Amino acid sequence: METEVRIRPAVPADRRAVEEVVEAAYAPWAEVIGVRPLPMVADYAALIAAGRVHVTAPALDALIVLVPEPDALYVDNVAVAPAAQGRGSAARSWRSPRTRRAPPDSPPCGSSPTRR
């Protein structure tokens, strides 16, 4: 029987695991583009404290970073540990109640532009 995967807000104790997932997920791209992608240098302690990071549970092997703006809810980052890729962890994060909670007249979700 497969364990049900849930999405929950990250807590400070998750910071190290969040950073490990991001590192593993983005490391191959750092080699390709020659620099560390912005998610690899983000301040996850601050993002977690701001309530922006949501993680899979019981196994923390995927995460989504959401950035609320006055007129939209942006998806800043979705990262999945390589061992968990292809199992639907990222897709479940989109179906999470957190990402569906906005009222019907709310602005749409979207991807945030690359920040420098």
C-alpha positions, 0 to 999 in steps of 0.5 A: 500500500502506497503512503498518501503524500500531503503538502504542508507548510515548511517549518524551520526544522525543514530548512536543511532538507529543503536546501538539500532537495533544491541542491540535488534538483538544480545541480545538473542545471548549474553544470549546464549553464555554468552558474548556480540557479537562483533557487540554489542561493535563496534564503530558505530560512527567510522564505520558510519564516514568511510562509512561502515554502510548502513541502511534501510529507511524510517524505520531504522530497519535493517543494513549491515556493509561492510568492503572493503579490497584490494581483497574483500568486506566483510560483517562484520555484518547484523542486523535486529530489532526483529520486522522487522525480517522475512520481507526481510530487510536483503535480500534487503541489499544484493540487494542494488546497494552499494553491486553490484557496483563492476566491473565484475572482482572484487573479490567476497563478503564474510563474514569476520572472527570473529575478536578478 
